[in-house]
């Protein structure tokens, strides 16, 4: 499997954060093209930190959580909760790359 990132994102936020952003960008664009995961007029993607750690075996769940929190605090990502089950804490992520 190949992982990529945008150099501009790496310069602004760090390489690790840029890798995660690249993946989120892919899925948001995919969801937009397929008209899915649209809530409040925005196209979202979601994944648990555990699932993301499986995609990125060189990151732990805690590392990914910190990267996402850093990106959210910097205003790079917006997070929401559109889970069907009340106890599901999976975060949904949005960013308009267009």
N, C-alpha and C positions, 0 to 999 in steps of 0.2 A: 504494500500500500504506500502511496505517496502522499505526503503532507506538504502544503504550500502556505505562503503568506504574502501579504503585500508589504513591500519594503517601507512605504510611507507609514503604514500601521506599526511596523516594528520600530521605526524611529520615534514615533509618538508615544507608544504604549509599552513597548518591549516585545521581544521575539515570541515569547510564550503566549502573550495576549493576542498577538497578531495571528498566530496559528489557530487559536480558538475563534477569533473573529472571522477568519477566512471560511471556516466550517459553517459558522452561523450565517454568513453572507450567502453561501451556497444554498442552504436550506430555505432561507427566506425567499431567495429568487425562485427556487423550485416551487415553493408554496404559492408564490404570486402567480407564476405561470400556470399552475394547476388550480388556482382559485380556491385554495384550502387554507385552513387556520386563520381565517379573517375574523377579527373581533374589534369592535369599536373603530372600524374604518382602517385598521392596520393589519398587515400581514405578519404573522408571528411564526416562530419556530420554538420547539421545546425539546429538552432532553434532561435527564437527571445527571448530576455530576458523576455518578457511578457509571452510567452509560457512556458519557464522554470520556471517562478514564479508560474504558475498554477500547474506544476509538483511538485514544492517544496513550499507549501503554507507558510512555515515558513521563506521564503526569499522573499524580495521585488524585483522588476525588477532592481532597482538601486543597491541593494546588489549583485545580480547576475552579473550585468555589472562590478562592482568593482572586484569581484572574477575573472572574465574572463580577465579583464585588468591586474590584478596582475599576473595571470598565463602566460599571453602573455609576459609581461615585464620580467618575470623570465625565458623565453625561454621554458616553459613547453608546451605551445600551439602555433601553427602557425595559423593565421587567414587569410581568403581570402574572396573574393566575387565572387560567381558564380551564382548570381541571374539572372533570365531571364528578370525581369523588372528593368529598369535603376534606378528608385526611391526606390527600395527595399533595405533597409539598413541591412537586416539580415546578420549576420556574419556566415561564415563557419569556422569550426574548424578541425584541423588536429593534430595528434600526433601519432608517430609510437610506439606502445606498444609491438611490437614483438621483 
